[in-house]
Structures are given as C-alpha cells and as structure tokens.
C-alpha cells in the first residue's frame, strides 16, 4: 500500500505503527484525538498547516 493524502490517519497508524513517529515529527501529535478517527491525512495536514507533500514522502519512506 502506498500512503496518499486520502489515506485515513488511523488506517495508516494501525497498518504501519512506525508512521506515528513521522506524524509527531511533523507536528500532528493528535493521533489520539477524535478527528484522527475520521480525517484523512490531507485534512489533518491542512488543519495543522503542514506541507502535505513532504509528509506523504516521509510516511512512504517509513513504510518502505
């Protein structure tokens, strides 16, 4: 699976626990909040003003 901006935040973390550290590094430390259960990565990145392309690249490197 390739992680995209449409991938659910919780799906990514559940399938690839190593991605949690990447989300934290990028300032998305809200993995336990309610929004993480229904937001996709693109929505979460936008809410935190995070460079989505850099985040997706880092997440995919982590699961490679």
PQR file with spaces between the fields and no chain letter, atoms N, CA, C, O and H, PARSE charges and radii, in Angstrom:
ATOM       1  N    UNK     1       0.838   -1.187    0.000 -0.4000 1.5000
ATOM       2  CA   UNK     1       0.000    0.000    0.000 -0.0000 2.0000
ATOM       3  C    UNK     1       0.879    1.246    0.000  0.5500 1.7000
ATOM       4  O    UNK     1       1.871    1.320    0.725 -0.5500 1.4000
ATOM       5  N    UNK     2       0.515    2.194   -0.797 -0.4000 1.5000
ATOM       6  CA   UNK     2       1.163    3.496   -0.784 -0.0000 2.0000
ATOM       7  C    UNK     2       0.261    4.439   -0.016  0.5500 1.7000
ATOM       8  O    UNK     2      -0.951    4.462   -0.231 -0.5500 1.4000
ATOM       9  H    UNK     2      -0.291    2.134   -1.386  0.4000 1.0000
ATOM      10  N    UNK     3       0.846    5.216    0.878 -0.4000 1.5000
ATOM      11  CA   UNK     3       0.075    6.191    1.638 -0.0000 2.0000
ATOM      12  C    UNK     3      -0.125    7.428    0.769  0.5500 1.7000
ATOM      13  O    UNK     3       0.817    7.929    0.156 -0.5500 1.4000
ATOM      14  H    UNK     3       1.830    5.197    1.053  0.4000 1.0000
ATOM      15  N    UNK     4      -1.363    7.913    0.724 -0.4000 1.5000
ATOM      16  CA   UNK     4      -1.701    9.113   -0.024 -0.0000 2.0000
ATOM      17  C    UNK     4      -2.392   10.093    0.917  0.5500 1.7000
ATOM      18  O    UNK     4      -2.662    9.770    2.074 -0.5500 1.4000
ATOM      19  H    UNK     4      -2.129    7.506    1.222  0.4000 1.0000
ATOM      20  N    UNK     5      -2.674   11.289    0.415 -0.4000 1.5000
ATOM      21  CA   UNK     5      -3.353   12.270    1.259 -0.0000 2.0000
ATOM      22  C    UNK     5      -4.784   11.852    1.566  0.5500 1.7000
ATOM      23  O    UNK     5      -5.395   12.386    2.492 -0.5500 1.4000
ATOM      24  H    UNK     5      -2.455   11.552   -0.525  0.4000 1.0000
ATOM      25  N    UNK     6      -5.329   10.907    0.807 -0.4000 1.5000
ATOM      26  CA   UNK     6      -6.672   10.409    1.058 -0.0000 2.0000
ATOM      27  C    UNK     6      -6.702    9.278    2.084  0.5500 1.7000
ATOM      28  O    UNK     6      -7.776    8.887    2.541 -0.5500 1.4000
ATOM      29  H    UNK     6      -4.833   10.473    0.055  0.4000 1.0000
ATOM      30  N    UNK     7      -5.539    8.752    2.446 -0.4000 1.5000
ATOM      31  CA   UNK     7      -5.471    7.670    3.426 -0.0000 2.0000
ATOM      32  C    UNK     7      -5.924    8.183    4.788  0.5500 1.7000
ATOM      33  O    UNK     7      -5.546    9.278    5.204 -0.5500 1.4000
ATOM      34  H    UNK     7      -4.666    9.069    2.074  0.4000 1.0000
ATOM      35  N    UNK     8      -6.723    7.398    5.471 -0.4000 1.5000
ATOM      36  CA   UNK     8      -7.161    7.733    6.824 -0.0000 2.0000
ATOM      37  C    UNK     8      -5.946    7.768    7.752  0.5500 1.7000
ATOM      38  O    UNK     8      -5.056    6.923    7.658 -0.5500 1.4000
ATOM      39  H    UNK     8      -7.030    6.508    5.133  0.4000 1.0000
ATOM      40  N    UNK     9      -5.922    8.750    8.642 -0.4000 1.5000
ATOM      41  CA   UNK     9      -4.816    8.848    9.605 -0.0000 2.0000
ATOM      42  C    UNK     9      -4.730    7.573   10.436  0.5500 1.7000
ATOM      43  O    UNK     9      -3.650    7.004   10.589 -0.5500 1.4000
ATOM      44  H    UNK     9      -6.645    9.437    8.718  0.4000 1.0000
ATOM      45  N    UNK    10      -5.865    7.121   10.974 -0.4000 1.5000
ATOM      46  CA   UNK    10      -5.851    5.931   11.828 -0.0000 2.0000
ATOM      47  C    UNK    10      -5.505    4.668   11.047  0.5500 1.7000
ATOM      48  O    UNK    10      -4.853    3.771   11.581 -0.5500 1.4000
ATOM      49  H    UNK    10      -6.743    7.584   10.849  0.4000 1.0000
ATOM      50  N    UNK    11      -5.934    4.588    9.795 -0.4000 1.5000
ATOM      51  CA   UNK    11      -5.590    3.433    8.970 -0.0000 2.0000
ATOM      52  C    UNK    11      -4.077    3.343    8.795  0.5500 1.7000
ATOM      53  O    UNK    11      -3.492    2.265    8.906 -0.5500 1.4000
ATOM      54  H    UNK    11      -6.464    5.317    9.361  0.4000 1.0000
ATOM      55  N    UNK    12      -3.456    4.475    8.522 -0.4000 1.5000
ATOM      56  CA   UNK    12      -2.003    4.493    8.340 -0.0000 2.0000
ATOM      57  C    UNK    12      -1.288    4.049    9.614  0.5500 1.7000
ATOM      58  O    UNK    12      -0.360    3.242    9.561 -0.5500 1.4000
ATOM      59  H    UNK    12      -3.931    5.351    8.432  0.4000 1.0000
ATOM      60  N    UNK    13      -1.719    4.574   10.753 -0.4000 1.5000
ATOM      61  CA   UNK    13      -1.057    4.248   12.015 -0.0000 2.0000
ATOM      62  C    UNK    13      -1.320    2.799   12.428  0.5500 1.7000
ATOM      63  O    UNK    13      -0.432    2.131   12.959 -0.5500 1.4000
ATOM      64  H    UNK    13      -2.473    5.229   10.796  0.4000 1.0000
ATOM      65  N    UNK    14      -2.531    2.318   12.186 -0.4000 1.5000
ATOM      66  CA   UNK    14      -2.842    0.932   12.551 -0.0000 2.0000
ATOM      67  C    UNK    14      -2.078   -0.066   11.691  0.5500 1.7000
ATOM      68  O    UNK    14      -1.571   -1.065   12.201 -0.5500 1.4000
ATOM      69  H    UNK    14      -3.252    2.860   11.755  0.4000 1.0000
ATOM      70  N    UNK    15      -1.992    0.197   10.388 -0.4000 1.5000
ATOM      71  CA   UNK    15      -1.288   -0.725    9.497 -0.0000 2.0000
ATOM      72  C    UNK    15       0.228   -0.597    9.625  0.5500 1.7000
ATOM      73  O    UNK    15       0.961   -1.576    9.491 -0.5500 1.4000
ATOM      74  H    UNK    15      -2.403    1.009    9.974  0.4000 1.0000
ATOM      75  N    UNK    16       0.683    0.629    9.888 -0.4000 1.5000
ATOM      76  CA   UNK    16       2.118    0.908    9.952 -0.0000 2.0000
ATOM      77  C    UNK    16       2.420    1.722   11.202  0.5500 1.7000
ATOM      78  O    UNK    16       2.511    2.947   11.126 -0.5500 1.4000
ATOM      79  H    UNK    16       0.088    1.425    9.997  0.4000 1.0000
ATOM      80  N    UNK    17       2.576    1.069   12.350 -0.4000 1.5000
ATOM      81  CA   UNK    17       2.807    1.793   13.605 -0.0000 2.0000
ATOM      82  C    UNK    17       4.004    2.746   13.564  0.5500 1.7000
ATOM      83  O    UNK    17       4.041    3.725   14.309 -0.5500 1.4000
ATOM      84  H    UNK    17       2.501    0.074   12.412  0.4000 1.0000
ATOM      85  N    UNK    18       4.972    2.466   12.704 -0.4000 1.5000
ATOM      86  CA   UNK    18       6.145    3.333   12.608 -0.0000 2.0000
ATOM      87  C    UNK    18       5.801    4.717   12.075  0.5500 1.7000
ATOM      88  O    UNK    18       6.607    5.639   12.198 -0.5500 1.4000
ATOM      89  H    UNK    18       4.942    1.671   12.098  0.4000 1.0000
ATOM      90  N    UNK    19       4.616    4.881   11.482 -0.4000 1.5000
ATOM      91  CA   UNK    19       4.233    6.192   10.963 -0.0000 2.0000
ATOM      92  C    UNK    19       3.870    7.167   12.083  0.5500 1.7000
ATOM      93  O    UNK    19       3.898    8.379   11.873 -0.5500 1.4000
ATOM      94  H    UNK    19       3.961    4.132   11.382  0.4000 1.0000
ATOM      95  N    UNK    20       3.534    6.662   13.258 -0.4000 1.5000
ATOM      96  CA   UNK    20       3.167    7.546   14.376 -0.0000 2.0000
ATOM      97  C    UNK    20       4.287    8.545   14.661  0.5500 1.7000
ATOM      98  O    UNK    20       4.023    9.722   14.907 -0.5500 1.4000
ATOM      99  H    UNK    20       3.512    5.677   13.429  0.4000 1.0000
ATOM     100  N    UNK    21       5.518    8.083   14.629 -0.4000 1.5000
ATOM     101  CA   UNK    21       6.657    8.970   14.889 -0.0000 2.0000
ATOM     102  C    UNK    21       6.776   10.051   13.815  0.5500 1.7000
ATOM     103  O    UNK    21       7.157   11.183   14.113 -0.5500 1.4000
ATOM     104  H    UNK    21       5.732    7.127   14.430  0.4000 1.0000
ATOM     105  N    UNK    22       6.456    9.709   12.580 -0.4000 1.5000
ATOM     106  CA   UNK    22       6.522   10.689   11.487 -0.0000 2.0000
ATOM     107  C    UNK    22       5.453   11.757   11.693  0.5500 1.7000
ATOM     108  O    UNK    22       5.731   12.949   11.566 -0.5500 1.4000
ATOM     109  H    UNK    22       6.147    8.789   12.338  0.4000 1.0000
ATOM     110  N    UNK    23       4.230   11.331   12.011 -0.4000 1.5000
ATOM     111  CA   UNK    23       3.172   12.306   12.274 -0.0000 2.0000
ATOM     112  C    UNK    23       3.595   13.264   13.398  0.5500 1.7000
ATOM     113  O    UNK    23       3.382   14.473   13.300 -0.5500 1.4000
ATOM     114  H    UNK    23       4.004   10.362   12.114  0.4000 1.0000
ATOM     115  N    UNK    24       4.188   12.724   14.451 -0.4000 1.5000
ATOM     116  CA   UNK    24       4.629   13.549   15.585 -0.0000 2.0000
ATOM     117  C    UNK    24       5.720   14.532   15.147  0.5500 1.7000
ATOM     118  O    UNK    24       5.691   15.699   15.537 -0.5500 1.4000
ATOM     119  H    UNK    24       4.361   11.743   14.531  0.4000 1.0000
ATOM     120  N    UNK    25       6.677   14.072   14.345 -0.4000 1.5000
ATOM     121  CA   UNK    25       7.758   14.936   13.869 -0.0000 2.0000
ATOM     122  C    UNK    25       7.217   16.123   13.072  0.5500 1.7000
ATOM     123  O    UNK    25       7.778   17.218   13.118 -0.5500 1.4000
ATOM     124  H    UNK    25       6.701   13.124   14.029  0.4000 1.0000
ATOM     125  N    UNK    26       6.142   15.899   12.352 -0.4000 1.5000
ATOM     126  CA   UNK    26       5.553   16.951   11.527 -0.0000 2.0000
ATOM     127  C    UNK    26       4.561   17.826   12.290  0.5500 1.7000
ATOM     128  O    UNK    26       3.959   18.730   11.711 -0.5500 1.4000
ATOM     129  H    UNK    26       5.687   15.009   12.315  0.4000 1.0000
ATOM     130  N    UNK    27       4.390   17.561   13.581 -0.4000 1.5000
ATOM     131  CA   UNK    27       3.502   18.389   14.391 -0.0000 2.0000
ATOM     132  C    UNK    27       2.075   17.902   14.472  0.5500 1.7000
ATOM     133  O    UNK    27       1.195   18.631   14.929 -0.5500 1.4000
ATOM     134  H    UNK    27       4.880   16.827   14.051  0.4000 1.0000
ATOM     135  N    UNK    28       1.835   16.685   14.039 -0.4000 1.5000
ATOM     136  CA   UNK    28       0.497   16.108   14.153 -0.0000 2.0000
ATOM     137  C    UNK    28       0.491   15.149   15.340  0.5500 1.7000
ATOM     138  O    UNK    28       0.435   13.931   15.167 -0.5500 1.4000
ATOM     139  H    UNK    28       2.551   16.093   13.668  0.4000 1.0000
ATOM     140  N    UNK    29       0.550   15.705   16.532 -0.4000 1.5000
ATOM     141  CA   UNK    29       0.593   14.895   17.739 -0.0000 2.0000
ATOM     142  C    UNK    29      -0.775   14.527   18.260  0.5500 1.7000
ATOM     143  O    UNK    29      -0.909   14.073   19.396 -0.5500 1.4000
ATOM     144  H    UNK    29       0.595   16.694   16.672  0.4000 1.0000
ATOM     145  N    UNK    30      -1.779   14.715   17.451 -0.4000 1.5000
ATOM     146  CA   UNK    30      -3.153   14.491   17.895 -0.0000 2.0000
ATOM     147  C    UNK    30      -3.681   13.125   17.466  0.5500 1.7000
ATOM     148  O    UNK    30      -4.873   12.984   17.190 -0.5500 1.4000
ATOM     149  H    UNK    30      -1.671   15.084   16.528  0.4000 1.0000
ATOM     150  N    UNK    31      -2.826   12.136   17.409 -0.4000 1.5000
ATOM     151  CA   UNK    31      -3.253   10.828   16.913 -0.0000 2.0000
ATOM     152  C    UNK    31      -4.341   10.207   17.776  0.5500 1.7000
ATOM     153  O    UNK    31      -5.098    9.359   17.305 -0.5500 1.4000
ATOM     154  H    UNK    31      -1.858   12.250   17.634  0.4000 1.0000
ATOM     155  N    UNK    32      -4.423   10.617   19.021 -0.4000 1.5000
ATOM     156  CA   UNK    32      -5.443   10.074   19.904 -0.0000 2.0000
ATOM     157  C    UNK    32      -6.725   10.882   19.922  0.5500 1.7000
ATOM     158  O    UNK    32      -7.686   10.494   20.587 -0.5500 1.4000
ATOM     159  H    UNK    32      -3.808   11.306   19.404  0.4000 1.0000
ATOM     160  N    UNK    33      -6.762   11.992   19.210 -0.4000 1.5000
ATOM     161  CA   UNK    33      -7.964   12.828   19.248 -0.0000 2.0000
ATOM     162  C    UNK    33      -9.048   12.259   18.341  0.5500 1.7000
ATOM     163  O    UNK    33      -8.775   11.437   17.466 -0.5500 1.4000
ATOM     164  H    UNK    33      -5.981   12.307   18.669  0.4000 1.0000
ATOM     165  N    UNK    34     -10.263   12.700   18.558 -0.4000 1.5000
ATOM     166  CA   UNK    34     -11.406   12.190   17.803 -0.0000 2.0000
ATOM     167  C    UNK    34     -11.257   12.435   16.301  0.5500 1.7000
ATOM     168  O    UNK    34     -11.643   11.588   15.496 -0.5500 1.4000
ATOM     169  H    UNK    34     -10.485   13.367   19.269  0.4000 1.0000
ATOM     170  N    UNK    35     -10.707   13.576   15.923 -0.4000 1.5000
ATOM     171  CA   UNK    35     -10.581   13.908   14.500 -0.0000 2.0000
ATOM     172  C    UNK    35      -9.726   12.887   13.755  0.5500 1.7000
ATOM     173  O    UNK    35      -9.978   12.616   12.581 -0.5500 1.4000
ATOM     174  H    UNK    35     -10.394   14.264   16.576  0.4000 1.0000
ATOM     175  N    UNK    36      -8.731   12.324   14.410 -0.4000 1.5000
ATOM     176  CA   UNK    36      -7.852   11.352   13.760 -0.0000 2.0000
ATOM     177  C    UNK    36      -8.605   10.106   13.316  0.5500 1.7000
ATOM     178  O    UNK    36      -8.140    9.374   12.443 -0.5500 1.4000
ATOM     179  H    UNK    36      -8.527   12.545   15.364  0.4000 1.0000
ATOM     180  N    UNK    37      -9.763    9.865   13.915 -0.4000 1.5000
ATOM     181  CA   UNK    37     -10.538    8.674   13.573 -0.0000 2.0000
ATOM     182  C    UNK    37     -11.330    8.844   12.284  0.5500 1.7000
ATOM     183  O    UNK    37     -11.707    7.853   11.658 -0.5500 1.4000
ATOM     184  H    UNK    37     -10.141   10.459   14.625  0.4000 1.0000
ATOM     185  N    UNK    38     -11.589   10.090   11.876 -0.4000 1.5000
ATOM     186  CA   UNK    38     -12.370   10.265   10.656 -0.0000 2.0000
ATOM     187  C    UNK    38     -11.697   11.147    9.609  0.5500 1.7000
ATOM     188  O    UNK    38     -12.169   11.218    8.475 -0.5500 1.4000
ATOM     189  H    UNK    38     -11.283   10.894   12.384  0.4000 1.0000
ATOM     190  N    UNK    39     -10.615   11.814    9.963 -0.4000 1.5000
ATOM     191  CA   UNK    39      -9.922   12.659    8.983 -0.0000 2.0000
ATOM     192  C    UNK    39      -8.915   11.855    8.184  0.5500 1.7000
ATOM     193  O    UNK    39      -8.334   10.884    8.669 -0.5500 1.4000
ATOM     194  H    UNK    39     -10.231   11.756   10.885  0.4000 1.0000
ATOM     195  N    UNK    40      -8.725   12.287    6.944 -0.4000 1.5000
ATOM     196  CA   UNK    40      -7.646   11.684    6.176 -0.0000 2.0000
ATOM     197  C    UNK    40      -6.383   12.533    6.385  0.5500 1.7000
ATOM     198  O    UNK    40      -6.437   13.600    6.997 -0.5500 1.4000
ATOM     199  H    UNK    40      -9.197   13.076    6.550  0.4000 1.0000
ATOM     200  N    UNK    41      -5.275   12.055    5.881 -0.4000 1.5000
ATOM     201  CA   UNK    41      -4.000   12.728    6.108 -0.0000 2.0000
ATOM     202  C    UNK    41      -4.001   14.139    5.519  0.5500 1.7000
ATOM     203  O    UNK    41      -3.469   15.070    6.123 -0.5500 1.4000
ATOM     204  H    UNK    41      -5.232   11.189    5.384  0.4000 1.0000
ATOM     205  N    UNK    42      -4.590   14.287    4.357 -0.4000 1.5000
ATOM     206  CA   UNK    42      -4.659   15.610    3.730 -0.0000 2.0000
ATOM     207  C    UNK    42      -5.419   16.608    4.584  0.5500 1.7000
ATOM     208  O    UNK    42      -4.985   17.750    4.731 -0.5500 1.4000
ATOM     209  H    UNK    42      -5.022   13.530    3.866  0.4000 1.0000
ATOM     210  N    UNK    43      -6.541   16.197    5.148 -0.4000 1.5000
ATOM     211  CA   UNK    43      -7.334   17.076    6.004 -0.0000 2.0000
ATOM     212  C    UNK    43      -6.568   17.442    7.273  0.5500 1.7000
ATOM     213  O    UNK    43      -6.569   18.600    7.690 -0.5500 1.4000
ATOM     214  H    UNK    43      -6.893   15.268    5.029  0.4000 1.0000
ATOM     215  N    UNK    44      -5.924   16.468    7.876 -0.4000 1.5000
ATOM     216  CA   UNK    44      -5.156   16.723    9.096 -0.0000 2.0000
ATOM     217  C    UNK    44      -3.982   17.651    8.840  0.5500 1.7000
ATOM     218  O    UNK    44      -3.703   18.545    9.638 -0.5500 1.4000
ATOM     219  H    UNK    44      -5.923   15.527    7.537  0.4000 1.0000
ATOM     220  N    UNK    45      -3.295   17.437    7.727 -0.4000 1.5000
ATOM     221  CA   UNK    45      -2.157   18.290    7.385 -0.0000 2.0000
ATOM     222  C    UNK    45      -2.614   19.725    7.145  0.5500 1.7000
ATOM     223  O    UNK    45      -1.956   20.672    7.575 -0.5500 1.4000
ATOM     224  H    UNK    45      -3.521   16.710    7.079  0.4000 1.0000
ATOM     225  N    UNK    46      -3.738   19.879    6.460 -0.4000 1.5000
ATOM     226  CA   UNK    46      -4.260   21.223    6.194 -0.0000 2.0000
ATOM     227  C    UNK    46      -4.625   21.929    7.489  0.5500 1.7000
ATOM     228  O    UNK    46      -4.377   23.126    7.637 -0.5500 1.4000
ATOM     229  H    UNK    46      -4.272   19.109    6.111  0.4000 1.0000
ATOM     230  N    UNK    47      -5.210   21.202    8.423 -0.4000 1.5000
ATOM     231  CA   UNK    47      -5.615   21.789    9.700 -0.0000 2.0000
ATOM     232  C    UNK    47      -4.417   22.282   10.507  0.5500 1.7000
ATOM     233  O    UNK    47      -4.530   23.218   11.299 -0.5500 1.4000
ATOM     234  H    UNK    47      -5.412   20.230    8.304  0.4000 1.0000
ATOM     235  N    UNK    48      -3.274   21.643   10.295 -0.4000 1.5000
ATOM     236  CA   UNK    48      -2.061   21.998   11.043 -0.0000 2.0000
ATOM     237  C    UNK    48      -1.054   22.784   10.196  0.5500 1.7000
ATOM     238  O    UNK    48       0.082   22.993   10.623 -0.5500 1.4000
ATOM     239  H    UNK    48      -3.183   20.883    9.652  0.4000 1.0000
ATOM     240  N    UNK    49      -1.464   23.222    8.998 -0.4000 1.5000
ATOM     241  CA   UNK    49      -0.596   23.950    8.071 -0.0000 2.0000
ATOM     242  C    UNK    49       0.722   23.208    7.815  0.5500 1.7000
ATOM     243  O    UNK    49       1.803   23.794    7.877 -0.5500 1.4000
ATOM     244  H    UNK    49      -2.387   23.053    8.652  0.4000 1.0000
ATOM     245  N    UNK    50       0.606   21.923    7.530 -0.4000 1.5000
ATOM     246  CA   UNK    50       1.770   21.066    7.283 -0.0000 2.0000
ATOM     247  C    UNK    50       1.914   20.845    5.783  0.5500 1.7000
ATOM     248  O    UNK    50       0.918   20.686    5.077 -0.5500 1.4000
ATOM     249  H    UNK    50      -0.272   21.447    7.480  0.4000 1.0000
ATOM     250  N    UNK    51       3.147   20.834    5.298 -0.4000 1.5000
ATOM     251  CA   UNK    51       3.440   20.557    3.884 -0.0000 2.0000
ATOM     252  C    UNK    51       3.047   19.111    3.589  0.5500 1.7000
ATOM     253  O    UNK    51       3.760   18.178    3.958 -0.5500 1.4000
ATOM     254  H    UNK    51       3.956   20.964    5.871  0.4000 1.0000
ATOM     255  N    UNK    52       1.918   18.935    2.927 -0.4000 1.5000
ATOM     256  CA   UNK    52       1.380   17.597    2.691 -0.0000 2.0000
ATOM     257  C    UNK    52       2.308   16.743    1.849  0.5500 1.7000
ATOM     258  O    UNK    52       2.435   15.546    2.107 -0.5500 1.4000
ATOM     259  H    UNK    52       1.339   19.693    2.626  0.4000 1.0000
ATOM     260  N    UNK    53       2.956   17.318    0.854 -0.4000 1.5000
ATOM     261  CA   UNK    53       3.849   16.530    0.004 -0.0000 2.0000
ATOM     262  C    UNK    53       5.040   15.992    0.787  0.5500 1.7000
ATOM     263  O    UNK    53       5.436   14.840    0.610 -0.5500 1.4000
ATOM     264  H    UNK    53       2.853   18.290    0.644  0.4000 1.0000
ATOM     265  N    UNK    54       5.608   16.823    1.648 -0.4000 1.5000
ATOM     266  CA   UNK    54       6.739   16.380    2.475 -0.0000 2.0000
ATOM     267  C    UNK    54       6.300   15.306    3.466  0.5500 1.7000
ATOM     268  O    UNK    54       7.029   14.343    3.706 -0.5500 1.4000
ATOM     269  H    UNK    54       5.287   17.759    1.792  0.4000 1.0000
ATOM     270  N    UNK    55       5.115   15.470    4.037 -0.4000 1.5000
ATOM     271  CA   UNK    55       4.598   14.482    4.986 -0.0000 2.0000
ATOM     272  C    UNK    55       4.367   13.142    4.298  0.5500 1.7000
ATOM     273  O    UNK    55       4.779   12.103    4.813 -0.5500 1.4000
ATOM     274  H    UNK    55       4.523   16.252    3.842  0.4000 1.0000
ATOM     275  N    UNK    56       3.714   13.157    3.143 -0.4000 1.5000
ATOM     276  CA   UNK    56       3.439   11.909    2.420 -0.0000 2.0000
ATOM     277  C    UNK    56       4.737   11.216    2.030  0.5500 1.7000
ATOM     278  O    UNK    56       4.857    9.996    2.139 -0.5500 1.4000
ATOM     279  H    UNK    56       3.380   14.002    2.724  0.4000 1.0000
ATOM     280  N    UNK    57       5.702   11.999    1.576 -0.4000 1.5000
ATOM     281  CA   UNK    57       7.001   11.420    1.214 -0.0000 2.0000
ATOM     282  C    UNK    57       7.655   10.747    2.419  0.5500 1.7000
ATOM     283  O    UNK    57       8.166    9.632    2.308 -0.5500 1.4000
ATOM     284  H    UNK    57       5.604   12.990    1.487  0.4000 1.0000
ATOM     285  N    UNK    58       7.641   11.413    3.554 -0.4000 1.5000
ATOM     286  CA   UNK    58       8.253   10.857    4.774 -0.0000 2.0000
ATOM     287  C    UNK    58       7.517    9.597    5.247  0.5500 1.7000
ATOM     288  O    UNK    58       8.146    8.628    5.671 -0.5500 1.4000
ATOM     289  H    UNK    58       7.226   12.318    3.645  0.4000 1.0000
ATOM     290  N    UNK    59       6.192    9.618    5.172 -0.4000 1.5000
ATOM     291  CA   UNK    59       5.409    8.445    5.576 -0.0000 2.0000
ATOM     292  C    UNK    59       5.713    7.246    4.692  0.5500 1.7000
ATOM     293  O    UNK    59       5.881    6.131    5.186 -0.5500 1.4000
ATOM     294  H    UNK    59       5.681   10.405    4.827  0.4000 1.0000
ATOM     295  N    UNK    60       5.783    7.473    3.393 -0.4000 1.5000
ATOM     296  CA   UNK    60       6.067    6.358    2.481 -0.0000 2.0000
ATOM     297  C    UNK    60       7.493    5.840    2.631  0.5500 1.7000
ATOM     298  O    UNK    60       7.741    4.649    2.443 -0.5500 1.4000
ATOM     299  H    UNK    60       5.646    8.379    2.992  0.4000 1.0000
ATOM     300  N    UNK    61       8.430    6.719    2.967 -0.4000 1.5000
ATOM     301  CA   UNK    61       9.793    6.262    3.239 -0.0000 2.0000
ATOM     302  C    UNK    61       9.806    5.375    4.487  0.5500 1.7000
ATOM     303  O    UNK    61      10.532    4.382    4.547 -0.5500 1.4000
ATOM     304  H    UNK    61       8.229    7.687    3.119  0.4000 1.0000
ATOM     305  N    UNK    62       9.001    5.742    5.474 -0.4000 1.5000
ATOM     306  CA   UNK    62       8.955    4.983    6.730 -0.0000 2.0000
ATOM     307  C    UNK    62       8.404    3.566    6.543  0.5500 1.7000
ATOM     308  O    UNK    62       8.778    2.647    7.272 -0.5500 1.4000
ATOM     309  H    UNK    62       8.411    6.548    5.425  0.4000 1.0000
ATOM     310  N    UNK    63       7.518    3.400    5.566 -0.4000 1.5000
ATOM     311  CA   UNK    63       6.932    2.069    5.376 -0.0000 2.0000
ATOM     312  C    UNK    63       7.624    1.258    4.290  0.5500 1.7000
ATOM     313  O    UNK    63       7.297    0.090    4.080 -0.5500 1.4000
ATOM     314  H    UNK    63       7.215    4.146    4.974  0.4000 1.0000
ATOM     315  N    UNK    64       8.570    1.869    3.603 -0.4000 1.5000
ATOM     316  CA   UNK    64       9.258    1.167    2.509 -0.0000 2.0000
ATOM     317  C    UNK    64      10.147    0.047    3.032  0.5500 1.7000
ATOM     318  O    UNK    64      10.796   -0.644    2.247 -0.5500 1.4000
ATOM     319  H    UNK    64       8.835    2.818    3.773  0.4000 1.0000
